[in-house]
Amino acid sequence: MSIEAKIISSVIDGIKNLYGQEVTAAQIQLQKTKKEFEGHLTLVVFPFLKMSRKGPEQTAAEIGEYLKANCPAISACNVIKGFLNLTISSDCWIELLNDIHAAAQYGLTQATESSPLVMIEYSSPNTNKPLHLGHVRNNLLGNALANIVAANGNRVVKTNIVNDRGIHICKSMLAWLKYGEGETPESSGKKGDHLIGDYYVAFDKHYKAEVKELMAKYTAEGLSEEEAKAKAEAESPLMKEAREMLVKWEAGDPEVRALWKRMNDWVYAGFDETYKMMGVSFDKIYYESDTYLEGKEKVLEGLEKKFFYRKEDGSVWADLTGEGLDHKLLLRADGTSVYMTQDIGTAKLRFADYPIDKMIYVVGNEQNYHFQVLSILLDKLGFEWGKGLVHFSYGMVELPEGKMKSREGTVVDADDLMAEMIGTAKETSQELGKLDGLTQEEADNIARIVGLGALKYFILKVDARKNMTFNPKESIDFNGNTGPFIQYTYARIQSVLRKAKEAGISIPANLPVGIELSEKEEGLIQMLADFASVVKEAGITYSPSGIANYCYDLVKEYNQFYHDFSILREENEAVKVFRLALSENVAKIVRLGMGLLGIEVPERM
C-alpha cells in the first residue's frame, strides 16, 4: 500500500471516530506540501468542517492528533489555517524505497491480451527525398508516444504510411532519366534516399531555369510579369513531362512502374538505415499506392449512401456545414484522389488488419483541420474509432538559421544531423577527458549514445505543441537541462555502484528500518515514487516532455544529494547501504524514464 493510501485509510477512520461521519477516499484531498512549509503531504481540511462543526484550525489539529496516534506513517504534523501538513516517518520512506527497489519495472504497467489496442501512426515520409529535421521530431515523438502508451498498459501497434506516389515522385524519376546517366546507390556510394533527393533538387533547378527563360520570352511579348509567370509554369516542357509520367503511372505503364519500383527500393533501403540509427521501428508499413484505390472505393460507397455528393464536373464532395465546417473535396473531376481519400483508404486497410480501439496520428499542426474533417468522415463511414481519433499535433522545428526547403536542397538531413551530433559528442567528451582509458569501440559507442541522446532529449523536452528551435551546440552541453547531463549522472551512479561491489558491499533486497533520514533523502524517495504518476499523466495527456523534465528534475536533485552527502565514505554501515540503494534506484528510474523517450544511458561516460 502506498503512503498516500495508508494516510487516506487513517483519515477515513479518524473522521468516523472523531465526528461519527462516513467519508470516501474521493473526498480526501492530499497534495504535496509547499516548499516553504514543514512536511511532505498536506491534507485539505475544509471538506470536513460541516462534520466537525468547528473552525479549520481546530479541525485540522484534531485530525492531526488522531493521525499521530493511529497512523505509523505520520511522525509529526503542523496546522496552517485549513491545511494539515503531515511529516512522514523515516521508516515509512524506507519501506517505500524497498517497494520501488523490488519492482524492476516500477511505474510501468504491462498490457494483457484484453488490453485496449492503440494504433499510432508516425513518420509518413515521401519517397522523393531523405528524412530531414522535421521528420526527426515526428519520429522521436511517435516512438516516445508509443512507449508511453504501452507503459500505461495498452497494446500498441506502430504504423507508418509512406507517400510513394504522386507528381513529386515523378519529378525525381524524370530528373534521374534525363540527368542521371544510370547512377545508382552502388555506383555513387550514396544512400538511396539521398540519391533520389538529389534528383528532386535537380528537377527543381532545371524547372526554375526553364520558367525563367519562358518568362523572359512572354514578358518580351507584352505579358505582365504575373501573367508571364503563370503561362511559363503551365507551358514548362519539364513539368508537362512529369505530369505525363504521372498519368502513365496511374494507367499502370510497365516501364514507368518498373522505374518507380526500382527507385523506391533504393529509398526504402536508405530509410531503413536512418530509422535504425534513430532507434525507431514499425510493426506495419502501409503505402499510399495501395491505399488510395481503397479510399476511392470507400468514398464511392459513401456517395451511394448519400453521405457525399457529386458536382456537375464529376468531382465528389462532403458537405460538412452541419458540423460547422465547409465542403470538402474527396475525388477530383478526373477521378483522382486527394490526401483525404488516401487516409480513408488507409483506415479501411488498418481496420481490416487490426481490431483498433484508438487511433493516434502523429502529424504536424498544419494538418489540424485535415484531421478534424477525417474524424467526421470516418465516423460517417462506420469506423468505430473515427469519432475518437487523436491527432497528436506538434509544432514545427527549425534551426537557429531559420526555415528549410526540400526543393531547394536547404533542409537539414537527418543522417547528417545524427552524424554531426555523434561527432560533436566525441569531440566534447575528448576535451573533457571523459573517454580516457576506453577502447576505440567503447569510445565510439559512448559518443553515439551521448550524441543521439542529446538530439532526442533536446527535441522531446519541449512541449510537442510548441514550435521549437533545435540548437545542436546547446543540446550537447554536459550541464543544464540536456540529455548528456542526465546520462552523465546515470554513469556516475554506475561508477559508485561498481566501486561498492569491488569493496564487497552488497545491497539487500530489503533495507532495515530504524535509520534517521535527511530531508534531502526523503525528498528523493518521494520523487522516485512520483514516477508512476508521471508516467500515467504522460499517457493521459500524450506528453513525452513530462517524462523528460521529470528525469531532469530527478537527476538535478540527486546531484545536490551527491554533493552534500558521503556515500562510500559514510562511516555508518547501515546509512552507507541505504544511500547505495537510493542511488541504485535513482539510476533505475532514470533508465526507465529515458527508455520511454527512446534514449539510451551509458554505463560509463
JOKAPE-V453726 format. One record per pair of residues at least 12 apart in sequence whose C-alpha atoms are under 10 Angstrom apart, sorted by sequence separation. I is the first residue (numbers start at 1). J is the second residue. If there is no record, write none. Layout:
BEGIN
i={I	I}
j={J	J}
END
This chain:
BEGIN
i={11	12	30	31	44	45	48	64	65	74	75	76	123	146	183	184	215	216	245	306	307	308	316	317	318	328	329	330	347	374	375	376	399	434	435	458	459	534	535	567	568	11	12	29	30	31	45	46	64	65	73	74	75	76	122	123	145	215	216	218	303	316	317	318	374	375	376	398	399	430	458	534	566	567	11	29	30	45	46	63	64	73	74	75	123	124	214	215	218	303	315	316	317	330	375	398	429	458	565	587	9	12	28	29	30	45	48	64	73	74	75	123	124	143	180	214	215	217	303	315	316	317	372	374	375	455	535	8	9	12	28	29	44	45	61	72	73	74	75	122	123	142	212	215	216	300	302	315	316	375	455	458	459	531	534	567	8	11	27	28	29	43	60	61	71	72	73	74	75	121	122	123	142	211	212	214	215	299	314	315	316	372	426	429	430	455	458	562	8	29	45	60	61	68	73	74	121	122	123	211	214	215	299	314	315	371	372	426	429	454	457	458	561	8	9	28	60	61	67	68	72	73	122	123	176	180	211	213	214	299	308	310	313	314	315	316	371	372	425	426	428	454	455	456	457	531	5	8	27	28	43	59	60	61	64	72	73	122	123	176	179	211	212	308	309	310	313	314	315	371	426	427	454	455	461	530	531	7	8	27	43	57	58	60	61	63	64	121	122	139	175	178	211	212	214	308	309	310	311	312	313	314	315	316	370	371	423	425	426	429	451	454	455	461	562	8	57	59	60	61	62	64	120	121	176	177	180	210	211	214	308	311	315	371	422	425	426	453	454	461	528	561	7	56	57	58	59	60	61	120	122	172	173	175	176	179	210	211	213	310	368	422	424	425	428	453	454	458	460	527	528	531	23	56	57	58	59	60	122	172	175	176	179	208	211	212	367	368	422	423	424	425	426	451	452	454	457	458	527	558	23	56	57	59	60	120	121	171	172	174	175	178	208	210	211	368	422	423	425	426	451	457	458	558	4	55	56	57	120	172	173	174	175	176	207	210	211	358	359	365	367	368	421	422	424	425	450	456	457	458	527	528	4	21	55	56	57	119	169	172	173	175	176	209	210	211	343	356	357	358	359	364	365	366	367	421	422	424	425	455	456	457	527	23	56	118	169	171	172	175	208	210	211	343	356	357	358	359	360	361	362	363	364	365	366	422	423	425	450	454	455	558	19	22	120	171	172	174	175	207	210	355	356	357	358	359	360	361	362	363	364	365	366	419	421	422	425	453	454	455	457	558	21	119	170	171	172	173	207	208	300	340	344	348	355	358	359	360	361	362	363	364	365	366	418	421	422	453	454	524	527	19	20	21	118	169	171	172	175	207	299	300	339	340	343	344	347	357	358	359	360	361	362	363	364	365	420	421	422	452	453	454	523	524	555	11	19	20	118	168	171	172	206	207	299	351	357	358	359	360	361	362	363	364	419	420	421	422	451	452	454	554	555	15	18	19	49	117	170	171	340	341	344	348	351	360	364	418	419	421	422	450	451	453	454	524	554	7	18	19	40	45	204	296	340	344	351	417	418	421	449	450	453	523	524	8	16	39	42	46	47	115	119	124	125	126	127	128	168	203	204	295	296	343	348	417	449	450	523	551	554	555	7	15	39	41	42	43	45	46	117	118	119	120	121	122	123	124	125	126	127	128	171	203	295	347	521	554	4	15	39	40	42	44	45	46	116	117	118	119	120	121	122	123	124	125	126	127	128	340	344	418	450	520	521	524	3	38	39	42	44	45	115	116	117	118	119	120	121	122	123	124	125	126	127	128	299	347	417	418	449	450	520	551	552	38	39	43	44	45	109	111	115	116	117	118	119	120	121	122	123	124	125	126	127	128	129	203	250	296	344	347	551	38	43	44	108	109	110	111	114	115	116	117	118	119	120	121	122	124	126	128	129	296	520	521	550	551	18	37	38	42	43	44	109	110	111	112	113	114	115	127	128	296	299	520	551	37	42	43	108	109	110	111	112	113	126	127	128	295	296	299	328	548	551	552	37	41	42	43	108	109	110	111	112	126	128	129	293	295	298	518	547	550	551	18	41	42	107	108	109	110	111	128	292	293	295	296	297	325	520	521	549	550	18	39	40	41	42	107	108	109	110	111	127	128	292	295	296	299	328	520	547	548	17	39	40	41	105	292	295	296	298	299	327	432	547	548	15	38	39	40	41	292	294	295	297	298	325	326	429	518	547	14	15	18	37	38	39	40	292	293	294	295	296	297	325	424	425	428	548	14	17	38	39	40	292	293	294	295	296	328	424	428	429	544	547	548	14	33	291	292	294	295	298	323	428	547	14	15	33	34	288	291	292	293	294	295	421	425	11	14	33	290	291	292	293	294	295	420	421	424	425	544	545	10	11	13	14	30	32	33	289	291	292	293	294	295	320	323	425	544	13	30	31	32	33	288	291	292	294	295	421	422	434	528	11	30	287	288	290	291	294	318	417	421	10	11	14	30	290	291	320	10	13	14	288	291	320	521	525	528	532	288	291	517	521	524	528	531	535	11	287	290	291	318	425	515	516	524	527	531	534	7	10	11	286	514	515	522	525	528	529	10	130	513	517	521	524	525	528	531	535	9	10	130	131	397	486	512	517	524	527	528	531	10	129	130	131	175	286	489	505	511	515	7	129	130	174	286	511	6	7	128	129	130	174	483	486	487	490	493	503	512	513	6	7	127	128	129	130	131	284	403	482	486	489	493	511	512	6	7	126	128	129	130	171	174	175	196	395	397	402	481	482	485	486	488	489	492	500	511	6	128	129	130	171	174	195	196	395	396	400	401	481	483	486	487	500	505	510	4	127	128	129	170	173	284	308	394	395	396	397	398	399	400	401	483	486	489	493	499	507	508	3	127	128	129	171	172	193	196	197	307	394	395	396	397	398	399	400	401	481	482	485	486	489	492	507	508	511	3	128	129	170	171	174	192	193	195	196	393	394	395	396	397	398	399	400	481	485	496	497	505	506	507	510	128	129	167	170	171	173	192	193	194	195	308	392	393	394	395	396	397	398	399	400	480	481	496	505	507	509	128	169	170	192	193	194	307	392	393	394	395	396	397	398	399	489	507	508	168	170	171	192	193	307	394	481	506	507	167	168	170	171	191	192	193	195	302	481	505	506	166	167	169	170	191	192	193	194	305	480	500	166	167	169	170	191	192	193	194	479	500	507	167	168	185	191	192	193	299	302	464	465	7	166	167	170	184	191	192	193	302	464	166	167	186	190	191	301	463	464	500	7	165	166	185	193	462	463	464	167	174	177	184	185	191	299	461	462	463	166	173	191	298	460	461	462	463	497	165	166	185	460	461	462	496	497	3	165	174	185	459	460	461	170	173	250	459	460	461	462	497	173	176	457	458	460	461	462	493	496	497	172	457	460	461	496	3	459	460	461	494	2	3	170	173	458	461	493	494	169	172	173	457	461	492	493	3	456	457	493	2	3	490	493	494	2	169	490	493	1	165	169	492	164	490	491	2	164	489	490	1	489	490	165	365	490	164	364	365	487	490	364	365	486	489	490	365	487	486	487	486	162	487	486	494	495	494	495	491	492	493	494	495	483	490	491	492	493	494	487	489	490	491	492	487	488	489	490	491	492	487	488	490	491	486	487	488	490	483	487	488	489	483	484	487	488	483	484	487	160	484	158	159	160	164	165	166	158	159	160	161	162	163	164	165	166	158	159	160	161	162	163	164	165	157	158	159	160	161	162	163	164	165	157	158	159	160	161	162	163	164	156	157	158	159	160	161	162	165	161	127	128	143	127	128	139	143	144	278	461	127	130	143	277	278	457	460	126	127	129	130	136	140	142	143	277	456	460	127	128	131	136	139	140	143	275	127	130	131	139	140	274	275	278	457	126	127	130	139	274	277	453	456	457	129	136	139	273	277	456	457	131	456	127	130	131	271	274	453	455	270	453	454	125	452	453	452	453	452	453	450	392	449	450	392	449	450	123	390	448	449	450	449	446	446	447	450	446	449	123	445	446	123	446	447	123	446	122	121	124	443	120	124	126	442	443	121	124	442	119	121	124	438	438	435	436	434	435	277	434	433	279	278	277	278	163	429	278	278	163	161	161	360	161	159	157	157	156	155	160	155	156	157	158	159	160	204	205	204	205	203	204	205	201	202	203	204	200	201	202	200	201	202	198	199	200	201	197	198	200	201	197	198	198	197	146	145	145	142	142	143	194	142	141	142	194	141	139	138	139	191	138	138	137	135	135	134	119	119	118	119	117	118	119	124	117	118	119	120	121	122	123	124	116	117	118	119	120	121	122	123	124	168	116	117	118	119	120	121	122	123	116	117	118	119	120	121	122	115	116	117	118	119	120	121	145	142	141	141	138	138	137	138	137	138	137	138	137	134	136	134	135	133	134	133	134	133	133	119	120	121	122	134	120	121	133	120	132	132	130	129	134	136	128	129	133	134	135	136	132	133	134	135	136	129	131	132	133	134	130	131	132	133	136	130	131	132	133	136	130	131	132	133	129	130	131	132	133	130	132	133	144	140	141	140	144	140	137	141	280	136	137	140	141	279	136	140	278	279	138	278	279	137	136	137	141	138	137	137	133	152	151	152	153	151	152	151	152	154	149	152	153	148	149	151	152	148	151	152	148	149	150	148	149	148	149	147	148	145	146	149	145	148	148	146	148	145	147	144	145	144	145	148	144	141	143	144	141	142	141	144	140	141	101	102	101	102	101	98	99	101	98	99	98	97	98	97	98	95	94	95	94	95	94	95	94	91	93	94	91	92	94	107	91	92	94	106	107	90	91	94	106	107	108	109	90	91	93	107	108	89	90	91	97	100	106	107	108	90	91	106	107	109	89	90	94	97	107	108	109	89	90	93	94	97	100	107	108	90	93	96	97	100	107	92	93	96	99	90	93	94	97	90	93	96	97	89	93	96	88	93	148	151	150	148	149	147	148	147	148	144	146	147	144	145	146	147	144	145	143	144	145	143	144	142	143	144	141	140	141	140	140	40	106	39	101	97	101	104	40	100	103	106	107	40	98	101	102	105	106	94	97	98	101	104	105	108	97	100	101	104	107	108	40	106	107	98	101	105	94	97	100	104	108	100	32	3	3	2}
j={23	24	42	43	56	57	60	76	77	86	87	88	135	158	195	196	227	228	257	318	319	320	328	329	330	340	341	342	359	386	387	388	411	446	447	470	471	546	547	579	580	24	25	42	43	44	58	59	77	78	86	87	88	89	135	136	158	228	229	231	316	329	330	331	387	388	389	411	412	443	471	547	579	580	25	43	44	59	60	77	78	87	88	89	137	138	228	229	232	317	329	330	331	344	389	412	443	472	579	601	24	27	43	44	45	60	63	79	88	89	90	138	139	158	195	229	230	232	318	330	331	332	387	389	390	470	550	24	25	28	44	45	60	61	77	88	89	90	91	138	139	158	228	231	232	316	318	331	332	391	471	474	475	547	550	583	25	28	44	45	46	60	77	78	88	89	90	91	92	138	139	140	159	228	229	231	232	316	331	332	333	389	443	446	447	472	475	579	26	47	63	78	79	86	91	92	139	140	141	229	232	233	317	332	333	389	390	444	447	472	475	476	579	27	28	47	79	80	86	87	91	92	141	142	195	199	230	232	233	318	327	329	332	333	334	335	390	391	444	445	447	473	474	475	476	550	25	28	47	48	63	79	80	81	84	92	93	142	143	196	199	231	232	328	329	330	333	334	335	391	446	447	474	475	481	550	551	28	29	48	64	78	79	81	82	84	85	142	143	160	196	199	232	233	235	329	330	331	332	333	334	335	336	337	391	392	444	446	447	450	472	475	476	482	583	30	79	81	82	83	84	86	142	143	198	199	202	232	233	236	330	333	337	393	444	447	448	475	476	483	550	583	30	79	80	81	82	83	84	143	145	195	196	198	199	202	233	234	236	333	391	445	447	448	451	476	477	481	483	550	551	554	47	80	81	82	83	84	146	196	199	200	203	232	235	236	391	392	446	447	448	449	450	475	476	478	481	482	551	582	48	81	82	84	85	145	146	196	197	199	200	203	233	235	236	393	447	448	450	451	476	482	483	583	30	81	82	83	146	198	199	200	201	202	233	236	237	384	385	391	393	394	447	448	450	451	476	482	483	484	553	554	31	48	82	83	84	146	196	199	200	202	203	236	237	238	370	383	384	385	386	391	392	393	394	448	449	451	452	482	483	484	554	51	84	146	197	199	200	203	236	238	239	371	384	385	386	387	388	389	390	391	392	393	394	450	451	453	478	482	483	586	48	51	149	200	201	203	204	236	239	384	385	386	387	388	389	390	391	392	393	394	395	448	450	451	454	482	483	484	486	587	51	149	200	201	202	203	237	238	330	370	374	378	385	388	389	390	391	392	393	394	395	396	448	451	452	483	484	554	557	50	51	52	149	200	202	203	206	238	330	331	370	371	374	375	378	388	389	390	391	392	393	394	395	396	451	452	453	483	484	485	554	555	586	43	51	52	150	200	203	204	238	239	331	383	389	390	391	392	393	394	395	396	451	452	453	454	483	484	486	586	587	48	51	52	82	150	203	204	373	374	377	381	384	393	397	451	452	454	455	483	484	486	487	557	587	41	52	53	74	79	238	330	374	378	385	451	452	455	483	484	487	557	558	43	51	74	77	81	82	150	154	159	160	161	162	163	203	238	239	330	331	378	383	452	484	485	558	586	589	590	43	51	75	77	78	79	81	82	153	154	155	156	157	158	159	160	161	162	163	164	207	239	331	383	557	590	41	52	76	77	79	81	82	83	153	154	155	156	157	158	159	160	161	162	163	164	165	377	381	455	487	557	558	561	41	76	77	80	82	83	153	154	155	156	157	158	159	160	161	162	163	164	165	166	337	385	455	456	487	488	558	589	590	77	78	82	83	84	148	150	154	155	156	157	158	159	160	161	162	163	164	165	166	167	168	242	289	335	383	386	590	78	83	84	148	149	150	151	154	155	156	157	158	159	160	161	162	164	166	168	169	336	560	561	590	591	59	78	79	83	84	85	150	151	152	153	154	155	156	168	169	337	340	561	592	79	84	85	150	151	152	153	154	155	168	169	170	337	338	341	370	590	593	594	80	84	85	86	151	152	153	154	155	169	171	172	336	338	341	561	590	593	594	62	85	86	151	152	153	154	155	172	336	337	339	340	341	369	564	565	593	594	63	84	85	86	87	152	153	154	155	156	172	173	337	340	341	344	373	565	592	593	63	85	86	87	151	338	341	342	344	345	373	478	593	594	62	85	86	87	88	339	341	342	344	345	372	373	476	565	594	62	63	66	85	86	87	88	340	341	342	343	344	345	373	472	473	476	596	63	66	87	88	89	341	342	343	344	345	377	473	477	478	593	596	597	64	83	341	342	344	345	348	373	478	597	65	66	84	85	339	342	343	344	345	346	472	476	63	66	85	342	343	344	345	346	347	472	473	476	477	596	597	63	64	66	67	83	85	86	342	344	345	346	347	348	373	376	478	597	67	84	85	86	87	342	345	346	348	349	475	476	488	582	66	85	342	343	345	346	349	373	472	476	66	67	70	86	346	347	376	67	70	71	345	348	377	578	582	585	589	346	349	575	579	582	586	589	593	70	346	349	350	377	484	574	575	583	586	590	593	67	70	71	346	574	575	582	585	588	589	71	191	574	578	582	585	586	589	592	596	71	72	192	193	459	548	574	579	586	589	590	593	73	192	193	194	238	349	552	568	574	578	71	193	194	238	350	575	71	72	193	194	195	239	548	551	552	555	558	568	577	578	72	73	193	194	195	196	197	350	469	548	552	555	559	577	578	73	74	193	195	196	197	238	241	242	263	462	464	469	548	549	552	553	555	556	559	567	578	74	196	197	198	239	242	263	264	463	464	468	469	549	551	554	555	568	573	578	73	196	197	198	239	242	353	377	463	464	465	466	467	468	469	470	552	555	558	562	568	576	577	73	197	198	199	241	242	263	266	267	377	464	465	466	467	468	469	470	471	551	552	555	556	559	562	577	578	581	74	199	200	241	242	245	263	264	266	267	464	465	466	467	468	469	470	471	552	556	567	568	576	577	578	581	200	201	239	242	243	245	264	265	266	267	380	464	465	466	467	468	469	470	471	472	552	553	568	577	579	581	201	242	243	265	266	267	380	465	466	467	468	469	470	471	472	562	580	581	242	244	245	266	267	381	468	555	580	581	242	243	245	246	266	267	268	270	377	556	580	581	242	243	245	246	267	268	269	270	381	556	576	243	244	246	247	268	269	270	271	556	577	584	245	246	263	269	270	271	377	380	542	543	86	245	246	249	263	270	271	272	381	543	246	247	266	270	271	381	543	544	580	88	246	247	266	274	543	544	545	249	256	259	266	267	273	381	543	544	545	249	256	274	381	543	544	545	546	580	249	250	269	544	545	546	580	581	88	250	259	270	544	545	546	256	259	336	545	546	547	548	583	260	263	544	545	547	548	549	580	583	584	260	545	548	549	584	92	548	549	550	583	92	93	260	263	548	551	583	584	260	263	264	548	552	583	584	95	548	549	585	95	96	583	586	587	96	263	584	587	96	260	264	587	260	586	587	99	261	586	587	99	587	588	264	464	589	264	464	465	587	590	465	466	587	590	591	467	590	590	591	591	268	594	594	602	603	603	604	601	602	603	604	605	594	601	602	603	604	605	599	601	602	603	604	600	601	602	603	604	605	601	602	604	605	601	602	603	605	599	603	604	605	600	601	604	605	601	602	605	281	605	280	281	282	286	287	288	281	282	283	284	285	286	287	288	289	282	283	284	285	286	287	288	289	282	283	284	285	286	287	288	289	290	283	284	285	286	287	288	289	290	283	284	285	286	287	288	289	292	291	260	263	278	263	264	275	279	280	414	597	264	267	280	414	415	594	597	264	265	267	268	274	278	280	281	415	594	598	266	267	270	275	278	279	282	414	267	270	271	279	280	414	415	418	597	267	268	271	280	415	418	594	597	598	271	278	281	415	419	598	599	274	599	271	274	275	415	418	597	599	415	598	599	271	598	599	599	600	600	601	599	542	599	600	543	600	601	275	542	600	601	602	602	600	601	602	605	602	605	280	602	603	281	604	605	282	605	282	282	285	604	282	286	288	604	605	284	287	605	283	285	288	604	605	604	605	604	605	448	605	605	452	452	452	453	339	605	455	456	342	342	343	542	346	350	354	356	356	356	361	357	358	359	360	361	362	406	407	407	408	407	408	409	406	407	408	409	406	407	408	407	408	409	406	407	408	409	406	407	409	410	407	408	409	409	360	360	362	360	361	362	413	362	362	363	415	363	362	362	363	415	363	364	364	363	364	364	350	354	354	355	354	355	356	361	355	356	357	358	359	360	361	362	355	356	357	358	359	360	361	362	363	407	356	357	358	359	360	361	362	363	357	358	359	360	361	362	363	357	358	359	360	361	362	363	392	392	392	394	393	394	394	395	395	396	396	397	397	395	397	396	397	396	397	397	398	398	399	389	390	391	392	404	391	392	404	392	404	406	406	406	411	413	406	407	411	412	413	414	411	412	413	414	415	409	411	412	413	414	411	412	413	414	417	412	413	414	415	418	413	414	415	416	413	414	415	416	417	415	417	418	456	455	456	456	460	457	455	459	598	455	456	459	460	598	456	460	598	599	459	599	600	459	459	460	464	464	464	470	470	532	532	535	536	535	536	536	537	539	535	538	539	535	536	538	539	536	539	540	537	538	539	538	539	539	540	539	540	538	539	542	539	542	543	542	544	542	544	542	543	543	544	547	544	542	544	545	543	544	544	547	544	545	508	509	509	510	510	508	509	511	509	510	510	510	511	511	512	510	510	511	511	512	512	513	513	511	513	514	512	513	515	528	513	514	516	528	529	513	514	517	529	530	531	532	514	515	517	531	532	514	515	516	522	525	531	532	533	516	517	532	533	535	516	517	521	524	534	535	536	517	518	521	522	525	528	535	536	519	522	525	526	529	536	522	523	526	529	521	524	525	528	522	525	528	529	522	526	529	522	529	593	596	596	595	596	595	596	596	597	594	596	597	595	596	597	598	596	597	596	597	598	597	598	597	598	599	597	597	598	598	599	519	585	519	581	578	582	585	522	582	585	588	589	523	581	584	585	588	589	578	581	582	585	588	589	592	582	585	586	589	592	593	526	592	593	585	588	592	582	585	588	592	596	589	526	526	529	529}
END
